[in-house]
Each structure stands twice: as C-alpha cells, then as structure tokens.
C-alpha cells in the first residue's frame, strides 16, 4: 500500500491491511467501485472521504469516524448557575 504523510490516509491503509482486506474488497464493501480506496490513497482523489463513505469505512474498519476526517460535533457551551441572570 502507498505510504503517505496524511494521517487519515495512513489510518485507512493501516486498518485495511490489519483487517486482512484488499483495497478493492474494502472499496466494494463501502459501496464504491473497486478502485475507489486505491485512488483515494495514491492519487489523493477524492481529497476527502464523503460522509457516507466515511461512515461505512469507519464501521468496516472499526474506528471512530473522527480518525477518518469527521469533525468534532458542535454542541452549545455549558451553562452554569453563575451564568444565569437571576
């Protein structure tokens, strides 16, 4: 598999290999064409995994989606009693 300095691509390559899968099999398992992950890793196309592909790949590789580029979810700031106007 290709070596890269991109931590997301490194995670994908390492986890696919650790699972004993080929890139082709993993691509098909997430509903894409057989060359999808190979192109993602070596040609860097697409630049980022789409939401659906990222979710399916995270499930297939048993990793947190954030390791594959998902952003932290937004949440409102915590409100304490000291913040309340009364």
C-alpha positions in Angstrom: 0.0 0.0 0.0 1.1 3.6 -0.6 3.0 5.5 2.0 1.7 8.9 2.8 2.2 11.7 5.4 -1.5 12.3 5.6 -2.7 10.8 9.0 -6.2 9.9 7.7 -4.8 8.1 4.7 -2.2 6.3 6.9 -5.1 5.2 9.2 -7.1 3.9 6.3 -4.1 2.0 4.8 -3.1 0.5 8.1 -6.5 -0.5 9.2 -7.4 -2.1 5.8 -4.2 -4.1 6.0 -4.7 -5.0 9.7 -8.2 -6.4 8.8 -6.6 -8.5 6.1 -8.6 -6.8 3.4 -7.6 -5.6 -0.1 -8.3 -2.0 -1.0 -10.6 -3.4 -3.7 -12.6 -5.5 -1.3 -12.8 -2.6 1.2 -14.0 -0.3 -1.6 -16.7 -2.7 -2.6 -17.7 -3.2 1.0 -18.5 0.5 1.3 -20.5 0.6 -1.9 -17.9 2.1 -4.2 -16.1 0.9 -7.3 -13.1 -1.5 -6.7 -10.5 1.2 -7.4 -12.0 3.9 -5.0 -9.7 3.4 -2.0 -6.6 2.8 -4.1 -7.3 6.1 -5.9 -8.0 7.9 -2.6 -4.7 6.7 -1.2 -2.4 7.0 -4.2 -3.9 9.7 -6.4 -5.4 11.6 -3.4 -8.8 11.6 -5.2 -11.2 12.3 -3.7 -9.5 14.9 -1.5 -11.7 13.9 1.4 -14.0 10.9 2.0 -17.6 11.7 1.6 -19.9 11.5 4.7 -21.5 8.2 3.6 -18.2 6.6 2.6 -16.5 7.8 5.8 -19.3 6.3 8.0 -19.3 2.9 6.2 -15.5 2.8 6.2 -15.3 3.6 9.9 -17.8 0.8 10.6 -15.9 -1.6 8.4 -12.5 -0.7 9.9 -13.9 -0.4 13.5 -12.5 3.1 14.0 -14.0 6.4 15.2 -15.2 8.5 12.3 -13.1 11.4 13.5 -10.0 9.3 12.7 -11.2 9.4 9.1 -11.7 13.1 9.0 -15.1 13.7 10.6 -15.1 17.0 12.5 -16.0 17.2 16.2 -19.7 17.6 16.6 -20.9 21.1 17.6 -22.5 21.5 20.9 -23.7 24.6 22.8 -21.5 25.9 25.6 -22.2 24.6 29.0 -24.2 26.9 31.2 -23.6 27.0 34.9 -25.7 28.6 37.7 -23.2 31.5 37.7 -24.1 32.3 34.1 -27.8 32.6 34.8 -29.2 36.2 35.1 -31.1 35.6 38.3 
